Amino acid sequence: MAASLAKAIEKGGVVGAGGGGFPSHVKAESEADIFIANGAECEPLLAADSELMRLAPDRVVRGVELMRDAVGASRAVLAIKRKNEELMRSALPDGGSIELSVLENVYPAGDEYLLVFDTTGRVVPEGGIPTDVGVVVNNVTTLAQVADAADGRPVTTRMVTVQGAVESPGTFLTPLGTPIRELLALAGWKQDDGGAVIAGGPMMGCLASDLDQPTTKPVGGLLALPGDHVLVTSRTATEEQVLRVARAACCQCMACTELCPRWLLGHDLEPHRTVRAIQYDTIGLDDAHITSAYLCCECGMCELFACPLEIRPRRIMASLKAELVRRGVPNPHSRSDIEASDVREYRQIPTSRLVARLGLSDYDRAAPLSDRRPEPHSVRLLLRQHVGEPAEPVVEEGSRVVEGDLVAEIPEGRLGARVHASITGVVSSVTPDSVIIERRGG
């Protein structure tokens, strides 16, 4: 069962749709005693997972059952926010074969480590993964795609929520590779000079490099904002500016640490100490408060909610991680005997408070599934939409393809994910980075 499902998932090109992009066939080959379906969708303003559950709860449930059986779990749990409780409760099979875990509307409830603890009481070790404590976690959109893959349907579309400074926020069933400008236009975005778009959620998403940037498997949201919004300026600040502010302004108030979800879980991560450490040129890369950057999940709580002085601990952690990897410094943090903090339950941040702090209250509107489906003239399918090696093209310029046809394969013996045509048309360009397909008659 596990081998056949893993093969079907691999053939279908399924990857983690919650933002991680990890090839899902690897998880199907794991062993665990608990399987968790992650329906928390904890990023503010996003609705792609919720609308998918509303549209096709049966596909989600089937995906849960398939993955539960594949990993050999004796227990399956669907974790969702209270707002989706009744919707999914009615879709679950009788007999309790899938439990429902109802989460409060706090951030970042959907983080895998936090979800495992809140659902099972187990703490994932530092630098570990959920299978280290006998758990496998999949996002609900991923699970719907697993169900499709089991029926021979590859990943060619995904739900994308468009929110922010748009006239008609909504969630759109979108062919992969669609230029984001087309989704923004469907939602009524009238670009002002200096406007910007975040691909992903407001906390962990990245600034879109340009409006021709294509949609991908892991990204379920677009947030259009004025160019002077704090969520834009925090991302456009240079590394030099980030370090200068940190060195000049940090008062060691510890707010970033006291609200850090990983520290509250018991991991040896104290952002205020890391910020202090970078103030001294004598601190080496082997210092514990430098290497603890490996433990950061980059949720953004420290810099976008906790810090009163606009210091960017998350940016600092990300830069340190990249530098540690570049220099070949391994992660020395691996404690497994960990206990969550006694005060953790009192430091959960309601999403409504987070939205207000982020200056997003005016944009906190419903984004229901739209009946307008994007119909791009062309799509650009990135060959690396996932963790691992980029896929290798198996088509040539001029090839005619039908939606669902394979256009790029996993390199032999490497971790990766296949890529399939998301529209019917003719291949107009093949590069090491992407395949472009154009709709043409005939």
N, C-alpha and C positions, 0 to 999 in steps of 0.2 A: 504493500500500500504506500509506504513512505517513498520508496524508490520511484514508483510510477507517478505519484503526485509531484515529486520533486522534478521529474523529467518534464511533466506537462507545464509546470510553472516556469522552468528554464526555457522551454520552447516558446512560451507565451511572453517572455520578456518582462515578467513581473518584478518590480522592485518596491522597496518601502515607500509608500505614497505619503507618509506623514512628514517628509522632509529629509529623512536620512538617505534614502535611495540605495539601501543595501539589497543586493540580489536575493530575492525571497526563496529561491530554490535551496539555498544553503540552510535557511532556518527549517525548511521542511525535512531536512536530513538530520536535524538535531533530535535529542532525546530530552524529555522533561516530564515532570509529573503534574505541572499546572500550565495551562495555556490561557493567555489573556488577550482578548480583543480590545484594542485601544480606540475607544470612541470619544475620548475626552475633548478633543479639538480645543485645546486650552488657549491658543492664541486669540486675543480679542478680535472681534469683527469678522472672523472667518466663519463660513457656513458650508463649505464644500462637503465635509464628512456628514454633517447633519442632513443636508439635502440628499446626499447619496442614501443615507439610511431611510429617509422619508420616501424616496423613489423606489428603492429596491431592498427592503429589509430582508427579503428571502435570500438574496444573493449573499448578504453579509452573514446570515445564519449558516448557510451552506458552507461558506468559506471557513467559518469557525469550526464546524463539524469535521471538515476535511483536514484542517491543520491539527486539530486536537487528536484525531486518530493517527495522523502521520507521525507526530512526535511521541505518541504513546501516553498522552496525558490522561490521568484519571479524573481530572477536574478542568472544566472550561468556564471562564468568567468573561462576561461582556461588561466592560467598564465604560459608563457614559455619564454625562452631566444630567442633573435632575430634570432639565427642560426636555430631554428626550426619553425620559423614563417610560411613559405610557406608550409612546410610539414603538419602542423596541420590546417592551414587556409583552405586548400582544403578538409579536412576531416570533417569540421564542417557543420551542417545542414543549409540549406538556411533559411532565415527569421530572423537571429540574435538571435535565442533562446539560443545560447551559445556565449558569447562575448569572444574576444581574447584580452588578456592584454600582451603586449610585454615588457619584462624586459631587462634592460641592463645587460651585462655580468660582474656583480660585485658580491662580496662576502660580507655577506651571504644572497643573495637575496631570498633564499628558506626558511629562518626562518619564521615560521608561523606568528609571531607578525609583522615582517617587511612586509611580503606578504599581510597581511590584511590591513596595513596602505597604502602601495603602490597601492593597488587595490581599496580600498574603502575610504581611508582617515580617517578611524576609528582607534583609539589607544586602544589596549587590555589593561585592567587595570593591575597594578602590581599584580603578583601572580595569574592572571586570565587566562582564556582560550578564544579562539575566539568566542564561543557561548555567552560570556558575552556582546559582541557587535553585536550579531545577525548574526554571520558568522560560517559556518562549512568549514573546509579545509581537503582535502584528497590528497595524493600523486597520481600521474597518474598510477603508477604500481599498487597501491592499487585499483584504480578504474577499471583497467582491470580485476583484480581478483574479484571485486564486480560483474562485468558483468558475469564472469565465474560462480560465486557462484549462481547467479540468474538462471543460466541454469543447476545447479546441479553439477558443477565441483569444487571440493575443491582445495585448494592451495597445490600443490605438487612440483612445480618448481619455480624458479625465475631467472631473468637475473643477472649475476655477471660479472663486468668488472675486468680484470686482467691487471695491469699497472706497470710501474716502470722498474726495472732492469731485464726485460725479453726480449727475442728475438722477440716474436710476440704478442704484446699486442692485446687483443680482449675482446669481450663480449660473454659470454657463457650462453645458456639456460641450467640451472643446476638443477638436482634433489636435493631437500632439504636433508641435512645430508651428502652430498658428502664431503669427506676429502679435505681440501683446497690444500693439496699437489698435488692432481690430476688436479686441475685447473691450478696451477702453472706450472705443467709439460706440460700441453697442450699449455701454453703460452711460453714455452721454457725457464723457469727459471732454471739456473744452480747455485744451492746454493753454495756460497762461505762461508768459515768459518766466522762466525760472522754476516752473513746476517740475515735480519729480515723482517717480514711481518706485515703490518698494515691492519686489517680487518675493512673496512669502507673507508671513505675518509681521505686524508692527514691531514685535520684540526681537525676532530672530531672522527676519528677512533681510535681503541684500538690495541695495539700490540697483535698479535696472540700468544697464550700460547704455541702452538706446531703445527706442520704441519698436525697432524691428527684431528685438530679442525674442526668440521663440518660447512658447510654453514647453514644459518638460514634465516627465513623470512625477517627480517629487513635489512640485510646486503647486499648491492649491489656492493661492490668493494673489491678488494685485491690489495695492493700496496707493491711490493717487493723492498727492499732498502738495500744498504750496512749498516752494523752494526754501522758505525761511522757517518751516516747521521744525521743531526740535528733533523729530525722528529723522529728518533729512540732514540737518546740520551736525548731528551726532555721528552720522556716517561719513560725512564729507570732511570732517576735521582730519588734518594730516597727523601722522604718527608723532611728528615733532611737537605739534600743538597739544596732542593728548598727553605726552610726557611732561611738557612744560607746565600744564595746568596741574597735573598730579603732583609734581615735585614742589610746586609753589603753594598749592591750596589745601592739600590733605591735612586735616586736623586730627586724624586717627580717632574719629568718633565711633568707629566700628559698626556703623549702620549697615554698610555693605555686607559685612560678615554675619551680622545678626539676622539678616533676612536672606542670606544665601541658602537656597534649597539643599545644596549638597552638604554644606556645613551642618545644617539642621538635621541632616540624615546621619551625621556622624563621621563624614569624611574629613580628612585633615586639610581642609581648604579654608584659608582665612584671607580674603581679598585685601583687607586693610593692611595686613602684614606684607603682602606682596607689593602693594603700592609703596609702603615704607622701604622695602628692600631695594626697589629700583632707584631710590634717592641716593644710594651710596655706590660709587664706582667700584668699591672694594668687594662687593658681593659677587660671588661666582655663580656660574650656571648650575653648580651642584648644591646650592643652598636650597633647603627644603621649601622655603617660601617662594622660590623661583620655580622649582620643578613641580610644585603643587598646581601650576597652571594646567598640567595634564588632567587634573581632576575637574576642571571647569567645564560645565555643559553649555556655556555661553548663552544662558537663558536671558541675560540682560537685566535681571532684577536689580543687580547692584548699581548699575549706572543709570537706568531709566526710571527707577522707582526709589531706591534707598538713598542714594547720595544727594545731599542738599547743595553740593558745591560743583556739580556738573563734571565731576571726575569720571573717567571712563575705565573702571577696572576690567570690564569685559573686553574692551579693545586691547588693554595691556595684556591680559591673559592670552588672548588669541595671538598677539605678536610674539609673546614669550614661547608659546607652544610651537609656532612656526620656526622660531630660532633654535629651540631645543632639537627639533626634528632635523633641521638643516645641519646642525653640528653633531648629530648622531648621539645625543644624550638620551639614554633610555629613561622610561618612567620608573622611578624607584618606589613609587607608592603602590602597595599591594595588600594593605591590611584587610583581613576578612572578619576579624573579631570586632564588630562595630555595633554600636547601639545608637539609635536615634535620640536626639536631644529631648529632654522632658518638656521643653517649652515649644516644641515644634508646632503643636496644634494651635497655639495661641499666636503664631506668626504667619498664618496663612493669609495671603492677600486676595481679597475679593476682586474679581475681574472688573466690577463696576468702579472700584477705587482706582484700579490701574488705568482704566480708560480715561477717567477724569485727570489723573496725574499726567498722562501722555498727551493731553489736549485733544482727545478724540471724541469727546462727548457729542459734538455736532454730527459726527459720522457714524455714530452707533445706531444704525438703522437695520431693518430687516433686509436680507439679501436673498430672496427666494429663488428657486430654480426658474430660469427664464424659458419661455417657449421659443425663444429665438436662438437657434444654434448657429455658431459662427461657421461660415462657409468660405474659408480663405481660398484665394486663387492659387496660392502656393504655400507649401509648408517647408520649414527647414528643420530636419530631424537631426539633433545633435547626437553624435556617436558616443558621447560620454554623459549620460543622464543619471549616473549611478556610481556607487563606490566600486573601485577596481579599474581594470583596463578599459579603454574605449573599444567599442565594437568595431569590427572590420567590415567595410562595404562588400556586398556580394552582388551588387548591381552596377551597371555602367550607364554613362550618359546616353540618353536615347531609349533606354529600356522602358517599356510600358508596364506599370504595376497596378494592381488592384488593392483597395484597402484591405489590410491584413497580411499582405505579402511580406516575406522577409526581405529586408534591405541591408541588414548588417548583422554579423554573427559574432559570437564570443570567441576571442582568440583561444587557440588550442591550449588546454591546461591552465587557463587563467581565470581569475575571478572577474565576472562581468555580466552583461545582460544584452540580450538580442534587441534589435530595433526593427519595427515593422511599419509599413506604409500606413499613414493615417488618412489618406485620401486616395482616390483612383486618379491616375494621370501618368505623366511621362517624367522620368528622371532627367532633370536639366543640369544638375551639377553633382559631382562626387569629389569630395576632398577628404583628407585624413580626419577632419573635424565634423563633417556633416554631409547629409544627403538632402538635396532639394528636389521636391516633386511639384510639378505644375499641372493644374487641370487643363486638359486639352481634349477637344472633340475627336471623334473617330476611333 
